[in-house]
Amino acid sequence: MGGMTGQGPRRMLGLCAAILTAGALHWAEAVLAPVAFALFAIALAWPVHRAAQARVPQAAALLATVLVVLAVLVVLSLAIGWGFGRVARWVIAEAGQLQLLYARNLDWLEERGVATAALSEQFDTRQLVRIAQAVILQLQGVVSFLGLTLVFVILGLLEVEVTRRQLARLGRDRPALSALLRAAGRTAAKLRAYMLVRTVMSLATGLAVWAFAWLAGLELAAEWGVIAFVLNYIPFLGSLLATLFPTFFAALQFGTWQAAVAVFLALQAIQFLSGSYLEPRLAGARLALSPFMVLVAVFLGALLWGIPGAFIGVPALIAVLTLCEEFEGSRWVAELLSGRDPGEG
């Protein structure tokens, strides 16, 4: 009884600490989100920086690395802005057609005895226009976010080697710091492998979505391919959104629910083949993660930091589990959440 009584306050204290930590992360989003993305970018870009340092002076190596990071960020940002911006402008331009289509579907339901009085009051094309305008404004805010992230990347790249040497020196007398240094190196390697797999699968998914949309006669086929490519970097949530947006668009363009269902099923087949069959085989056991924990990481990140949090959730999970693997007391957590079956050879 005494042991159970002692565990109760500790559990409550741990729960309170988790809630306070989550609240602090959400409150400090404006600073912590760019820092998290900067650490992620540094982990990915460090091989480029190290290779450049071996050939040119440090200042030139830093400039080359920053330019590479900037080019990747600009390309992704332009892809996001172009795809979603084109779709949002189409929604604004076709607002009248959307209202007409909605009214036609209500008439179809009424002919079959379905009461639609409440439904007719809930839809207003002005709401869609406002949503589309909000999307465009959010895309404009990406520029300032990336600018702050780039500043942290530059400062971080200047500190990486110094921090590594400090941890190596201090780790001679403190095994925990030595384990932390090993975990940092393994985390960076895993993150690079993770992003390589996701990039390959995102490209394949984007091309497949574009080809299907083009063959099906869906307008903005290239835009849907680009959107699928970008959103595929967010597990589960991104692939779901990349399916729902074209499905809704198909209902508007073709005017029938049968066409929308056909588009939805085809896109779901593409996403299933990519995310549930090909990607796990490319990632292998080294990046094995529990699908449940991946979903938790995506939605928890989205709850804390919105779309940026949904993107960084899985890399953060990889970092936490890699850190747990380095310490005997927490190794069981990494094994439990890895998603690997100990019965499989």
N, C-alpha and C positions, 0 to 999 in steps of 0.2 A: 504494500500500500504506500509505503514511504517513497519507493522509487517512482510509482505512478504519479504521486502527488508532486514530486520534484520535476517530472517531465512536463506536467501541464503548464506551469509558468514559462518554461523554456520554449515550448511550442508556441504559446501566445506571443512571447517576445519575438520569436522568429517570424511569425505571421505579421506582427506590427512592423518589424523592420522591413519585410518585403513590401508591404503596402506603402510605407514611407519612402522606400527607394524608388518604387514605381512612380509615386507622386513627384519626387524630386526629378526623375528622368523626364517626365512630361513637362514639368514647370520650366526646366532648363533646356527645352528642345532647341531653342534658337542657337545655343552654343554647342550643346553636346551632340546634336545630330551632325553638324559639319565636322566635328572632331572625330566621331565614329566613322564617317565616310572618308575622312582624311587618313585615318589609321588603316582602313581597308585599302585605299588607293596606294598607300605606301607599301603595304605588304605585297600588292600586285606589281608595283613598279620597281621594287628594290633590285631585282636582278638586272633590269635595264640600267639603273643608276650605278650598280657595282661594275657592270661591264664597261660602262662609259668612263668610270673613274680609272680603270686600268689602262685607258688609251689617251685620255685628255686630262687637263687640269680639273680640279674639283669644281670651279665655277662653271666651266663649260659642261661638265658632266651633269651638274644640277640643272643648268639651262636645258640641256637635251632631254632630261627626264621630265622636267616640268612641261616642256612642249609636247612630249608624247602623251602625258596625262591630260593636258589641256585638249589635245586633238581628240582623244577618246571621249572626254566629257562633252565637247562641243558636238561631235557627231551624234552621240546618243541624245543630247538635248534637242538638236535640230530634227532628229528623227521623231522624237516625241511631239515636238511642237508642230511639225509638218503634218503628221498623221492625224492627231487629235484636232489640230486647228482646222484642217480641211473638213473633217466630219462635223465639227461644231458649226462651221460656216454653212455647210449644207443644211443642217437642221434649222438654222436661222432663216435661210433662204426659202426652205420648203415648209415653213410653219403652217401655211394655209392648207397645203396638201395633207399634212398630218392630221389637222382638225377634220378635214373631209373624210379621211380614211377611218378615223375613230367614230365619226357619226355613222358611216356606212356599216361598220361592224356592230354598232348598237342597234341599228335597224334590223340587221340579220338576227341578232339575239331576240329582239322583240317579236319577230315573226315566228319564233319557236317557243314563245311563251315565257321568256326570261325577263324579269323586271329589271329595267335599266335606269330608272329614275335617279337612283343614288350614284350610279356610275357616270351619268352625264354631267353631274355637278363636280366630279372629282378631277376631270381632265381639262386642262387649259393650256393651249399652245404657248401662252406667255410664260408658263412655268418652264417649258422646254427651252425657250429662248434664253431665259435667265440662267438656266443650268449651263447652256452652251457658252454664254458670256462668262460665267464663273470659271469654266474650264480654261478659256483663253486667258483670263486674269491669273489663274494658278500657274499656267505655263510661263507667263512673264516673270513670276516670282522665282522660277527655277534659276534664272540668271544670277540673282543676288546670292542664292544658296551656293551655287557652284563657285562663285567668286570667293566667298568666305572659305569654302572647302579647299580651294586652290592655295590660299594663303597658309592654311594649316599644313597642307602637303609640303610646301616649300620649307617651312620652319621644321617640320618633322624630319624631312630628308637630311637636313643639316645635323640633326641630333641622333639619328639612328646609330651610326657607327660609334659615336662617343658613348651612348647608352649601352651598347653591346659590350664595349670594352670595360665599362664600369661594372656591369653585372658579372662579367667573367672574372674580374679581379675580386670583387666582393664575394662571389660564389665559392671561392676557395675555402673560406671560413664559414660560409652560410649555405648549407646544401639547398635550402629553400629557394635562394636566389639563382643558384645554378639550375635547379629544376624549372624555374620561371623562364630562364633564358632558353633552355631546350624547348619548352612549350611554345615560346614565341616563334622560334625557328620552324617547328613542326606546324604550327598554326598557319604561318605565312605560306608554307609549301602546300598545305591542304586547301587554303583559300585560292591559290593559283590554279590548282587542279580543278577545284569546284567551278571557278569562273570559266575555265577552258571548256569543261563539259557543258555548262549552261550556254556558253556562246555558240558552240557547235550545234546544240539542240535548238537554240533560239533561231539560228539561221535556217536550219532545216524546217522548223515549224513555220517560220515566216514565208519561206518559199512555197511550202505546201498550201498554206492558207491563200497566198496570192494566186497560185495556179488553180485552186478550186474556185475562188471567187471569179476569176477570169473565165473559166469554163462554164460556170453557172450563170454568167451574165450579170453578176452583182456589180453595181457601180462602185467606184473608188476601190477597185481591187488592189492596186498597189498600196493604198493607204491602209487597208486591212492587213496586208502582209507585213507592213512596217510596224503597225500597232501590235500584231501578234509577236513579232520579233522582240520588241521592247518589253512587252508585258510578260513574256515567257521567263524573264529573269526573276519574276516573283512567283515562287511555287504556289500551286493550287489557286490562289486568289487571282493572280495575273492571267492564268490560262482560262479561268472561268469568265473573267471580264472580256478577254479576247474572243470568247465564244458568244457571249450575250450581246455585245455591241453589234456585230454583223447580223445576228439573228433578228434583233429589233429592226435593224436597217432593212433587212430582206422583207420583213412584214410591211414596211412602209413603201418600199419600191415595188414589190409585186402585188401587194394588196390582198394576199391570202395567207391564212394561217398554215396551210399545207406547205407553202414554200418556206415559211419561217421554220417549221419543224424539220424539213429536209435539210436546210442550211445548218440548223442546230446539231442534228445528228451527225452530219458529215464533219463538222468542225470538232465535235466531241470525239469522233473516231480518230481524227488527226492528233488531238491533244492526248488521247489515251495511248496511242501508239508511241508518241514522243516521250511523254512523261512517265508512263507506267511500264513500258517495255524496253525502249532503246536506251533511255538515260540511265536507269539503274545498271545496265550492262556496261555502259561506258564508264560510269563512276567507279564501279567495283566495290569491294569490301572496304577499301581504304577510306572511302567517304560515306560509309554506311551510316544512315541516321534513321531513327524511328519515324515513320510517316506521321504518326500522331504528334510527335514533338516538333516536326517540321511545320505542321499545321498550326500548332500552338505558337511557335516562334513567329510565324507570319502574322497571325491575328493579334498577338500581343504587341508586336512591333507596330502594326497598323493602329492599334489602340493608343499607343504612346506617342508616335510620331507621324501618323498618317502613312501616305504612300512611301516616303523615304524609309520609315520604320519597317514597313512590310518587306522592302527590298533588303535591308540590312539585318533582318531578323535571323535568317538562316546562317549567314556568316558569323553572327554573334553566337549562335548556338554551337557552331563548329569550334569557335575559339574557346568557349566555356568547357565543352567536353574534352578538347585537347588538353586544356589546363588540368582538368580533373584526372586525366590519365597519368599525369606526371607525379601525382601524390598518392601514396598508399591508402590513406584514409578516405579518399574520394574516388578511387579507381572504379569502385563498384557502380558509381553513378554513370560514368562513361560507358561501362559495359551494359548497364541496364537500358540506357537510352540509345544505344548504337543501332538497334534494330536487327542485330545479327543473331541467328539461331545457333546456340552452342551445340546443338545436335548435328549440324551440318559440317561435314568435313571441309 
